[in-house]
Amino acid sequence: MASVLEEKEAIRDVLSAYCFYVDNGEFDKWAELFTEDGMFDCGPLAKVQGRAAIKDFITKAVPRKGEGAARKHCTMNSMIQVNGAEAKADSYIIVVREAEQGIMTSLAGRYEDLLVKQGETWRFKVRKIHFDISGDLGLKKA
């Protein structure tokens, strides 16, 4: 049985994988970070439920690597509370991206997460983004 510290480290890996996969356009791997019935609440952009719908949303909204301005999601200051096979995490998020004038910050906000452990794998049951400060996110036009 893993210790609470080992579980927290595994959850930090999930938080980091989310950033790497979305920035690299690996939307299949990114969607796998959510439970089958997971919820992705993007505040003013969308509230999407179910892994397939979450993948469809991200594929339509975020340009793949090489299709638009490069971006980097940076998650930090994570506070994680583990309670058996369930965990809550609150983290800061900053997104920087390319723009005509150089690198710009397009979002500074917070993630509010509910994660569950399925077998040996932690997944997002609910991931909510709070857009505390946002600008041009560089998303695809609908």
Chimera marker file (.cmm) of the C-alpha trace (Angstrom):
<marker_set name="trace">
<marker id="1" x="0.000" y="0.000" z="0.000" r="1" g="1" b="0" radius="0.5"/>
<marker id="2" x="1.380" y="3.388" z="-1.002" r="1" g="1" b="0" radius="0.5"/>
<marker id="3" x="2.001" y="6.056" z="1.622" r="1" g="1" b="0" radius="0.5"/>
<marker id="4" x="0.215" y="9.411" z="1.516" r="1" g="1" b="0" radius="0.5"/>
<marker id="5" x="3.461" y="11.013" z="0.298" r="1" g="1" b="0" radius="0.5"/>
<marker id="6" x="3.699" y="8.480" z="-2.551" r="1" g="1" b="0" radius="0.5"/>
<marker id="7" x="0.069" y="9.127" z="-3.474" r="1" g="1" b="0" radius="0.5"/>
<marker id="8" x="0.662" y="12.888" z="-3.490" r="1" g="1" b="0" radius="0.5"/>
<marker id="9" x="3.677" y="12.421" z="-5.768" r="1" g="1" b="0" radius="0.5"/>
<marker id="10" x="1.600" y="10.280" z="-8.141" r="1" g="1" b="0" radius="0.5"/>
<marker id="11" x="-1.056" y="13.019" z="-8.205" r="1" g="1" b="0" radius="0.5"/>
<marker id="12" x="1.596" y="15.666" z="-8.947" r="1" g="1" b="0" radius="0.5"/>
<marker id="13" x="2.608" y="13.517" z="-11.935" r="1" g="1" b="0" radius="0.5"/>
<marker id="14" x="-1.011" y="13.643" z="-13.181" r="1" g="1" b="0" radius="0.5"/>
<marker id="15" x="-1.090" y="17.439" z="-12.764" r="1" g="1" b="0" radius="0.5"/>
<marker id="16" x="2.148" y="17.711" z="-14.763" r="1" g="1" b="0" radius="0.5"/>
<marker id="17" x="1.077" y="15.209" z="-17.454" r="1" g="1" b="0" radius="0.5"/>
<marker id="18" x="-2.029" y="17.340" z="-18.067" r="1" g="1" b="0" radius="0.5"/>
<marker id="19" x="0.212" y="20.297" z="-18.971" r="1" g="1" b="0" radius="0.5"/>
<marker id="20" x="2.657" y="18.337" z="-21.127" r="1" g="1" b="0" radius="0.5"/>
<marker id="21" x="-0.048" y="16.476" z="-23.061" r="1" g="1" b="0" radius="0.5"/>
<marker id="22" x="-2.182" y="19.526" z="-23.840" r="1" g="1" b="0" radius="0.5"/>
<marker id="23" x="0.843" y="21.635" z="-24.830" r="1" g="1" b="0" radius="0.5"/>
<marker id="24" x="2.145" y="18.856" z="-27.099" r="1" g="1" b="0" radius="0.5"/>
<marker id="25" x="-1.258" y="18.248" z="-28.698" r="1" g="1" b="0" radius="0.5"/>
<marker id="26" x="-1.425" y="14.702" z="-27.328" r="1" g="1" b="0" radius="0.5"/>
<marker id="27" x="-5.162" y="14.918" z="-26.795" r="1" g="1" b="0" radius="0.5"/>
<marker id="28" x="-5.741" y="11.130" z="-26.560" r="1" g="1" b="0" radius="0.5"/>
<marker id="29" x="-3.298" y="10.873" z="-23.635" r="1" g="1" b="0" radius="0.5"/>
<marker id="30" x="-4.682" y="14.096" z="-22.160" r="1" g="1" b="0" radius="0.5"/>
<marker id="31" x="-8.271" y="12.782" z="-22.195" r="1" g="1" b="0" radius="0.5"/>
<marker id="32" x="-7.142" y="9.527" z="-20.533" r="1" g="1" b="0" radius="0.5"/>
<marker id="33" x="-6.252" y="11.584" z="-17.447" r="1" g="1" b="0" radius="0.5"/>
<marker id="34" x="-10.014" y="11.929" z="-16.810" r="1" g="1" b="0" radius="0.5"/>
<marker id="35" x="-12.394" y="9.239" z="-15.600" r="1" g="1" b="0" radius="0.5"/>
<marker id="36" x="-14.867" y="7.903" z="-18.165" r="1" g="1" b="0" radius="0.5"/>
<marker id="37" x="-17.573" y="10.123" z="-16.626" r="1" g="1" b="0" radius="0.5"/>
<marker id="38" x="-15.226" y="12.969" z="-15.665" r="1" g="1" b="0" radius="0.5"/>
<marker id="39" x="-16.194" y="16.648" z="-15.677" r="1" g="1" b="0" radius="0.5"/>
<marker id="40" x="-14.055" y="19.418" z="-17.192" r="1" g="1" b="0" radius="0.5"/>
<marker id="41" x="-15.346" y="22.828" z="-16.117" r="1" g="1" b="0" radius="0.5"/>
<marker id="42" x="-13.604" y="25.593" z="-18.071" r="1" g="1" b="0" radius="0.5"/>
<marker id="43" x="-15.532" y="28.436" z="-16.487" r="1" g="1" b="0" radius="0.5"/>
<marker id="44" x="-16.724" y="30.809" z="-19.201" r="1" g="1" b="0" radius="0.5"/>
<marker id="45" x="-15.596" y="28.532" z="-22.071" r="1" g="1" b="0" radius="0.5"/>
<marker id="46" x="-17.482" y="25.292" z="-21.425" r="1" g="1" b="0" radius="0.5"/>
<marker id="47" x="-18.545" y="22.656" z="-18.949" r="1" g="1" b="0" radius="0.5"/>
<marker id="48" x="-18.045" y="19.221" z="-20.489" r="1" g="1" b="0" radius="0.5"/>
<marker id="49" x="-18.800" y="15.775" z="-19.064" r="1" g="1" b="0" radius="0.5"/>
<marker id="50" x="-17.505" y="12.391" z="-20.207" r="1" g="1" b="0" radius="0.5"/>
<marker id="51" x="-14.050" y="11.491" z="-21.495" r="1" g="1" b="0" radius="0.5"/>
<marker id="52" x="-15.151" y="11.416" z="-25.160" r="1" g="1" b="0" radius="0.5"/>
<marker id="53" x="-16.828" y="14.844" z="-24.898" r="1" g="1" b="0" radius="0.5"/>
<marker id="54" x="-13.793" y="16.251" z="-23.055" r="1" g="1" b="0" radius="0.5"/>
<marker id="55" x="-11.467" y="15.028" z="-25.822" r="1" g="1" b="0" radius="0.5"/>
<marker id="56" x="-13.786" y="16.443" z="-28.498" r="1" g="1" b="0" radius="0.5"/>
<marker id="57" x="-13.856" y="19.810" z="-26.733" r="1" g="1" b="0" radius="0.5"/>
<marker id="58" x="-10.067" y="20.114" z="-26.386" r="1" g="1" b="0" radius="0.5"/>
<marker id="59" x="-9.477" y="18.961" z="-29.968" r="1" g="1" b="0" radius="0.5"/>
<marker id="60" x="-11.805" y="21.681" z="-31.276" r="1" g="1" b="0" radius="0.5"/>
<marker id="61" x="-10.602" y="24.438" z="-28.925" r="1" g="1" b="0" radius="0.5"/>
<marker id="62" x="-6.806" y="24.130" z="-28.651" r="1" g="1" b="0" radius="0.5"/>
<marker id="63" x="-4.516" y="24.289" z="-31.687" r="1" g="1" b="0" radius="0.5"/>
<marker id="64" x="-2.171" y="21.302" z="-31.945" r="1" g="1" b="0" radius="0.5"/>
<marker id="65" x="1.553" y="21.884" z="-31.764" r="1" g="1" b="0" radius="0.5"/>
<marker id="66" x="2.553" y="23.551" z="-35.032" r="1" g="1" b="0" radius="0.5"/>
<marker id="67" x="-1.005" y="24.717" z="-35.890" r="1" g="1" b="0" radius="0.5"/>
<marker id="68" x="-0.886" y="27.970" z="-33.957" r="1" g="1" b="0" radius="0.5"/>
<marker id="69" x="0.964" y="29.832" z="-31.275" r="1" g="1" b="0" radius="0.5"/>
<marker id="70" x="2.956" y="27.573" z="-28.963" r="1" g="1" b="0" radius="0.5"/>
<marker id="71" x="1.806" y="27.562" z="-25.345" r="1" g="1" b="0" radius="0.5"/>
<marker id="72" x="3.030" y="26.313" z="-21.995" r="1" g="1" b="0" radius="0.5"/>
<marker id="73" x="0.779" y="25.485" z="-19.061" r="1" g="1" b="0" radius="0.5"/>
<marker id="74" x="2.542" y="25.881" z="-15.712" r="1" g="1" b="0" radius="0.5"/>
<marker id="75" x="0.921" y="24.360" z="-12.625" r="1" g="1" b="0" radius="0.5"/>
<marker id="76" x="2.352" y="25.295" z="-9.235" r="1" g="1" b="0" radius="0.5"/>
<marker id="77" x="1.686" y="25.708" z="-5.518" r="1" g="1" b="0" radius="0.5"/>
<marker id="78" x="-0.396" y="22.531" z="-5.416" r="1" g="1" b="0" radius="0.5"/>
<marker id="79" x="-2.085" y="21.709" z="-2.127" r="1" g="1" b="0" radius="0.5"/>
<marker id="80" x="-3.196" y="18.073" z="-2.149" r="1" g="1" b="0" radius="0.5"/>
<marker id="81" x="-5.337" y="16.248" z="0.421" r="1" g="1" b="0" radius="0.5"/>
<marker id="82" x="-5.556" y="12.470" z="0.029" r="1" g="1" b="0" radius="0.5"/>
<marker id="83" x="-8.395" y="10.510" z="1.610" r="1" g="1" b="0" radius="0.5"/>
<marker id="84" x="-8.072" y="6.871" z="0.579" r="1" g="1" b="0" radius="0.5"/>
<marker id="85" x="-8.895" y="6.486" z="-3.126" r="1" g="1" b="0" radius="0.5"/>
<marker id="86" x="-10.060" y="10.100" z="-3.420" r="1" g="1" b="0" radius="0.5"/>
<marker id="87" x="-8.069" y="13.327" z="-3.365" r="1" g="1" b="0" radius="0.5"/>
<marker id="88" x="-8.627" y="17.051" z="-3.647" r="1" g="1" b="0" radius="0.5"/>
<marker id="89" x="-6.040" y="19.373" z="-5.148" r="1" g="1" b="0" radius="0.5"/>
<marker id="90" x="-5.907" y="23.137" z="-5.512" r="1" g="1" b="0" radius="0.5"/>
<marker id="91" x="-3.178" y="24.598" z="-7.724" r="1" g="1" b="0" radius="0.5"/>
<marker id="92" x="-2.228" y="27.821" z="-9.420" r="1" g="1" b="0" radius="0.5"/>
<marker id="93" x="-2.107" y="27.856" z="-13.217" r="1" g="1" b="0" radius="0.5"/>
<marker id="94" x="-0.283" y="30.240" z="-15.514" r="1" g="1" b="0" radius="0.5"/>
<marker id="95" x="-0.429" y="29.852" z="-19.282" r="1" g="1" b="0" radius="0.5"/>
<marker id="96" x="2.089" y="31.634" z="-21.469" r="1" g="1" b="0" radius="0.5"/>
<marker id="97" x="1.971" y="31.627" z="-25.246" r="1" g="1" b="0" radius="0.5"/>
<marker id="98" x="3.536" y="33.100" z="-28.335" r="1" g="1" b="0" radius="0.5"/>
<marker id="99" x="2.073" y="36.339" z="-29.644" r="1" g="1" b="0" radius="0.5"/>
<marker id="100" x="3.064" y="38.907" z="-32.272" r="1" g="1" b="0" radius="0.5"/>
<marker id="101" x="4.734" y="41.036" z="-29.588" r="1" g="1" b="0" radius="0.5"/>
<marker id="102" x="6.586" y="38.041" z="-28.094" r="1" g="1" b="0" radius="0.5"/>
<marker id="103" x="5.663" y="35.846" z="-25.156" r="1" g="1" b="0" radius="0.5"/>
<marker id="104" x="2.489" y="36.808" z="-23.306" r="1" g="1" b="0" radius="0.5"/>
<marker id="105" x="0.665" y="35.545" z="-20.254" r="1" g="1" b="0" radius="0.5"/>
<marker id="106" x="-2.804" y="34.512" z="-21.367" r="1" g="1" b="0" radius="0.5"/>
<marker id="107" x="-4.121" y="33.117" z="-18.085" r="1" g="1" b="0" radius="0.5"/>
<marker id="108" x="-3.406" y="33.266" z="-14.372" r="1" g="1" b="0" radius="0.5"/>
<marker id="109" x="-5.855" y="31.294" z="-12.314" r="1" g="1" b="0" radius="0.5"/>
<marker id="110" x="-6.534" y="28.216" z="-10.244" r="1" g="1" b="0" radius="0.5"/>
<marker id="111" x="-7.381" y="24.577" z="-10.732" r="1" g="1" b="0" radius="0.5"/>
<marker id="112" x="-9.809" y="22.966" z="-8.322" r="1" g="1" b="0" radius="0.5"/>
<marker id="113" x="-9.587" y="19.182" z="-8.698" r="1" g="1" b="0" radius="0.5"/>
<marker id="114" x="-11.285" y="16.077" z="-7.443" r="1" g="1" b="0" radius="0.5"/>
<marker id="115" x="-9.243" y="12.990" z="-8.317" r="1" g="1" b="0" radius="0.5"/>
<marker id="116" x="-10.018" y="9.324" z="-7.831" r="1" g="1" b="0" radius="0.5"/>
<marker id="117" x="-7.729" y="6.325" z="-7.883" r="1" g="1" b="0" radius="0.5"/>
<marker id="118" x="-8.785" y="3.635" z="-10.352" r="1" g="1" b="0" radius="0.5"/>
<marker id="119" x="-6.614" y="0.593" z="-9.823" r="1" g="1" b="0" radius="0.5"/>
<marker id="120" x="-3.127" y="2.068" z="-9.553" r="1" g="1" b="0" radius="0.5"/>
<marker id="121" x="-3.943" y="5.187" z="-11.606" r="1" g="1" b="0" radius="0.5"/>
<marker id="122" x="-5.104" y="8.593" z="-10.375" r="1" g="1" b="0" radius="0.5"/>
<marker id="123" x="-7.550" y="10.385" z="-12.694" r="1" g="1" b="0" radius="0.5"/>
<marker id="124" x="-9.518" y="13.619" z="-12.664" r="1" g="1" b="0" radius="0.5"/>
<marker id="125" x="-13.141" y="13.123" z="-11.670" r="1" g="1" b="0" radius="0.5"/>
<marker id="126" x="-13.677" y="16.894" z="-11.776" r="1" g="1" b="0" radius="0.5"/>
<marker id="127" x="-11.250" y="19.546" z="-12.987" r="1" g="1" b="0" radius="0.5"/>
<marker id="128" x="-12.463" y="23.141" z="-12.666" r="1" g="1" b="0" radius="0.5"/>
<marker id="129" x="-10.490" y="26.123" z="-13.931" r="1" g="1" b="0" radius="0.5"/>
<marker id="130" x="-10.979" y="29.497" z="-12.260" r="1" g="1" b="0" radius="0.5"/>
<marker id="131" x="-10.036" y="32.261" z="-14.701" r="1" g="1" b="0" radius="0.5"/>
<marker id="132" x="-8.843" y="34.806" z="-12.129" r="1" g="1" b="0" radius="0.5"/>
<marker id="133" x="-6.960" y="36.894" z="-14.734" r="1" g="1" b="0" radius="0.5"/>
<marker id="134" x="-7.234" y="36.121" z="-18.436" r="1" g="1" b="0" radius="0.5"/>
<marker id="135" x="-6.496" y="37.643" z="-21.777" r="1" g="1" b="0" radius="0.5"/>
<marker id="136" x="-6.259" y="36.278" z="-25.305" r="1" g="1" b="0" radius="0.5"/>
<marker id="137" x="-6.071" y="32.510" z="-24.852" r="1" g="1" b="0" radius="0.5"/>
<marker id="138" x="-5.144" y="31.866" z="-28.483" r="1" g="1" b="0" radius="0.5"/>
<marker id="139" x="-7.861" y="29.242" z="-28.945" r="1" g="1" b="0" radius="0.5"/>
<marker id="140" x="-9.315" y="28.093" z="-32.253" r="1" g="1" b="0" radius="0.5"/>
<marker id="141" x="-12.223" y="30.117" z="-33.569" r="1" g="1" b="0" radius="0.5"/>
<marker id="142" x="-15.539" y="28.246" z="-33.417" r="1" g="1" b="0" radius="0.5"/>
<link id1="1" id2="2" r="1" g="1" b="0" radius="0.2"/>
<link id1="2" id2="3" r="1" g="1" b="0" radius="0.2"/>
<link id1="3" id2="4" r="1" g="1" b="0" radius="0.2"/>
<link id1="4" id2="5" r="1" g="1" b="0" radius="0.2"/>
<link id1="5" id2="6" r="1" g="1" b="0" radius="0.2"/>
<link id1="6" id2="7" r="1" g="1" b="0" radius="0.2"/>
<link id1="7" id2="8" r="1" g="1" b="0" radius="0.2"/>
<link id1="8" id2="9" r="1" g="1" b="0" radius="0.2"/>
<link id1="9" id2="10" r="1" g="1" b="0" radius="0.2"/>
<link id1="10" id2="11" r="1" g="1" b="0" radius="0.2"/>
<link id1="11" id2="12" r="1" g="1" b="0" radius="0.2"/>
<link id1="12" id2="13" r="1" g="1" b="0" radius="0.2"/>
<link id1="13" id2="14" r="1" g="1" b="0" radius="0.2"/>
<link id1="14" id2="15" r="1" g="1" b="0" radius="0.2"/>
<link id1="15" id2="16" r="1" g="1" b="0" radius="0.2"/>
<link id1="16" id2="17" r="1" g="1" b="0" radius="0.2"/>
<link id1="17" id2="18" r="1" g="1" b="0" radius="0.2"/>
<link id1="18" id2="19" r="1" g="1" b="0" radius="0.2"/>
<link id1="19" id2="20" r="1" g="1" b="0" radius="0.2"/>
<link id1="20" id2="21" r="1" g="1" b="0" radius="0.2"/>
<link id1="21" id2="22" r="1" g="1" b="0" radius="0.2"/>
<link id1="22" id2="23" r="1" g="1" b="0" radius="0.2"/>
<link id1="23" id2="24" r="1" g="1" b="0" radius="0.2"/>
<link id1="24" id2="25" r="1" g="1" b="0" radius="0.2"/>
<link id1="25" id2="26" r="1" g="1" b="0" radius="0.2"/>
<link id1="26" id2="27" r="1" g="1" b="0" radius="0.2"/>
<link id1="27" id2="28" r="1" g="1" b="0" radius="0.2"/>
<link id1="28" id2="29" r="1" g="1" b="0" radius="0.2"/>
<link id1="29" id2="30" r="1" g="1" b="0" radius="0.2"/>
<link id1="30" id2="31" r="1" g="1" b="0" radius="0.2"/>
<link id1="31" id2="32" r="1" g="1" b="0" radius="0.2"/>
<link id1="32" id2="33" r="1" g="1" b="0" radius="0.2"/>
<link id1="33" id2="34" r="1" g="1" b="0" radius="0.2"/>
<link id1="34" id2="35" r="1" g="1" b="0" radius="0.2"/>
<link id1="35" id2="36" r="1" g="1" b="0" radius="0.2"/>
<link id1="36" id2="37" r="1" g="1" b="0" radius="0.2"/>
<link id1="37" id2="38" r="1" g="1" b="0" radius="0.2"/>
<link id1="38" id2="39" r="1" g="1" b="0" radius="0.2"/>
<link id1="39" id2="40" r="1" g="1" b="0" radius="0.2"/>
<link id1="40" id2="41" r="1" g="1" b="0" radius="0.2"/>
<link id1="41" id2="42" r="1" g="1" b="0" radius="0.2"/>
<link id1="42" id2="43" r="1" g="1" b="0" radius="0.2"/>
<link id1="43" id2="44" r="1" g="1" b="0" radius="0.2"/>
<link id1="44" id2="45" r="1" g="1" b="0" radius="0.2"/>
<link id1="45" id2="46" r="1" g="1" b="0" radius="0.2"/>
<link id1="46" id2="47" r="1" g="1" b="0" radius="0.2"/>
<link id1="47" id2="48" r="1" g="1" b="0" radius="0.2"/>
<link id1="48" id2="49" r="1" g="1" b="0" radius="0.2"/>
<link id1="49" id2="50" r="1" g="1" b="0" radius="0.2"/>
<link id1="50" id2="51" r="1" g="1" b="0" radius="0.2"/>
<link id1="51" id2="52" r="1" g="1" b="0" radius="0.2"/>
<link id1="52" id2="53" r="1" g="1" b="0" radius="0.2"/>
<link id1="53" id2="54" r="1" g="1" b="0" radius="0.2"/>
<link id1="54" id2="55" r="1" g="1" b="0" radius="0.2"/>
<link id1="55" id2="56" r="1" g="1" b="0" radius="0.2"/>
<link id1="56" id2="57" r="1" g="1" b="0" radius="0.2"/>
<link id1="57" id2="58" r="1" g="1" b="0" radius="0.2"/>
<link id1="58" id2="59" r="1" g="1" b="0" radius="0.2"/>
<link id1="59" id2="60" r="1" g="1" b="0" radius="0.2"/>
<link id1="60" id2="61" r="1" g="1" b="0" radius="0.2"/>
<link id1="61" id2="62" r="1" g="1" b="0" radius="0.2"/>
<link id1="62" id2="63" r="1" g="1" b="0" radius="0.2"/>
<link id1="63" id2="64" r="1" g="1" b="0" radius="0.2"/>
<link id1="64" id2="65" r="1" g="1" b="0" radius="0.2"/>
<link id1="65" id2="66" r="1" g="1" b="0" radius="0.2"/>
<link id1="66" id2="67" r="1" g="1" b="0" radius="0.2"/>
<link id1="67" id2="68" r="1" g="1" b="0" radius="0.2"/>
<link id1="68" id2="69" r="1" g="1" b="0" radius="0.2"/>
<link id1="69" id2="70" r="1" g="1" b="0" radius="0.2"/>
<link id1="70" id2="71" r="1" g="1" b="0" radius="0.2"/>
<link id1="71" id2="72" r="1" g="1" b="0" radius="0.2"/>
<link id1="72" id2="73" r="1" g="1" b="0" radius="0.2"/>
<link id1="73" id2="74" r="1" g="1" b="0" radius="0.2"/>
<link id1="74" id2="75" r="1" g="1" b="0" radius="0.2"/>
<link id1="75" id2="76" r="1" g="1" b="0" radius="0.2"/>
<link id1="76" id2="77" r="1" g="1" b="0" radius="0.2"/>
<link id1="77" id2="78" r="1" g="1" b="0" radius="0.2"/>
<link id1="78" id2="79" r="1" g="1" b="0" radius="0.2"/>
<link id1="79" id2="80" r="1" g="1" b="0" radius="0.2"/>
<link id1="80" id2="81" r="1" g="1" b="0" radius="0.2"/>
<link id1="81" id2="82" r="1" g="1" b="0" radius="0.2"/>
<link id1="82" id2="83" r="1" g="1" b="0" radius="0.2"/>
<link id1="83" id2="84" r="1" g="1" b="0" radius="0.2"/>
<link id1="84" id2="85" r="1" g="1" b="0" radius="0.2"/>
<link id1="85" id2="86" r="1" g="1" b="0" radius="0.2"/>
<link id1="86" id2="87" r="1" g="1" b="0" radius="0.2"/>
<link id1="87" id2="88" r="1" g="1" b="0" radius="0.2"/>
<link id1="88" id2="89" r="1" g="1" b="0" radius="0.2"/>
<link id1="89" id2="90" r="1" g="1" b="0" radius="0.2"/>
<link id1="90" id2="91" r="1" g="1" b="0" radius="0.2"/>
<link id1="91" id2="92" r="1" g="1" b="0" radius="0.2"/>
<link id1="92" id2="93" r="1" g="1" b="0" radius="0.2"/>
<link id1="93" id2="94" r="1" g="1" b="0" radius="0.2"/>
<link id1="94" id2="95" r="1" g="1" b="0" radius="0.2"/>
<link id1="95" id2="96" r="1" g="1" b="0" radius="0.2"/>
<link id1="96" id2="97" r="1" g="1" b="0" radius="0.2"/>
<link id1="97" id2="98" r="1" g="1" b="0" radius="0.2"/>
<link id1="98" id2="99" r="1" g="1" b="0" radius="0.2"/>
<link id1="99" id2="100" r="1" g="1" b="0" radius="0.2"/>
<link id1="100" id2="101" r="1" g="1" b="0" radius="0.2"/>
<link id1="101" id2="102" r="1" g="1" b="0" radius="0.2"/>
<link id1="102" id2="103" r="1" g="1" b="0" radius="0.2"/>
<link id1="103" id2="104" r="1" g="1" b="0" radius="0.2"/>
<link id1="104" id2="105" r="1" g="1" b="0" radius="0.2"/>
<link id1="105" id2="106" r="1" g="1" b="0" radius="0.2"/>
<link id1="106" id2="107" r="1" g="1" b="0" radius="0.2"/>
<link id1="107" id2="108" r="1" g="1" b="0" radius="0.2"/>
<link id1="108" id2="109" r="1" g="1" b="0" radius="0.2"/>
<link id1="109" id2="110" r="1" g="1" b="0" radius="0.2"/>
<link id1="110" id2="111" r="1" g="1" b="0" radius="0.2"/>
<link id1="111" id2="112" r="1" g="1" b="0" radius="0.2"/>
<link id1="112" id2="113" r="1" g="1" b="0" radius="0.2"/>
<link id1="113" id2="114" r="1" g="1" b="0" radius="0.2"/>
<link id1="114" id2="115" r="1" g="1" b="0" radius="0.2"/>
<link id1="115" id2="116" r="1" g="1" b="0" radius="0.2"/>
<link id1="116" id2="117" r="1" g="1" b="0" radius="0.2"/>
<link id1="117" id2="118" r="1" g="1" b="0" radius="0.2"/>
<link id1="118" id2="119" r="1" g="1" b="0" radius="0.2"/>
<link id1="119" id2="120" r="1" g="1" b="0" radius="0.2"/>
<link id1="120" id2="121" r="1" g="1" b="0" radius="0.2"/>
<link id1="121" id2="122" r="1" g="1" b="0" radius="0.2"/>
<link id1="122" id2="123" r="1" g="1" b="0" radius="0.2"/>
<link id1="123" id2="124" r="1" g="1" b="0" radius="0.2"/>
<link id1="124" id2="125" r="1" g="1" b="0" radius="0.2"/>
<link id1="125" id2="126" r="1" g="1" b="0" radius="0.2"/>
<link id1="126" id2="127" r="1" g="1" b="0" radius="0.2"/>
<link id1="127" id2="128" r="1" g="1" b="0" radius="0.2"/>
<link id1="128" id2="129" r="1" g="1" b="0" radius="0.2"/>
<link id1="129" id2="130" r="1" g="1" b="0" radius="0.2"/>
<link id1="130" id2="131" r="1" g="1" b="0" radius="0.2"/>
<link id1="131" id2="132" r="1" g="1" b="0" radius="0.2"/>
<link id1="132" id2="133" r="1" g="1" b="0" radius="0.2"/>
<link id1="133" id2="134" r="1" g="1" b="0" radius="0.2"/>
<link id1="134" id2="135" r="1" g="1" b="0" radius="0.2"/>
<link id1="135" id2="136" r="1" g="1" b="0" radius="0.2"/>
<link id1="136" id2="137" r="1" g="1" b="0" radius="0.2"/>
<link id1="137" id2="138" r="1" g="1" b="0" radius="0.2"/>
<link id1="138" id2="139" r="1" g="1" b="0" radius="0.2"/>
<link id1="139" id2="140" r="1" g="1" b="0" radius="0.2"/>
<link id1="140" id2="141" r="1" g="1" b="0" radius="0.2"/>
<link id1="141" id2="142" r="1" g="1" b="0" radius="0.2"/>
</marker_set>
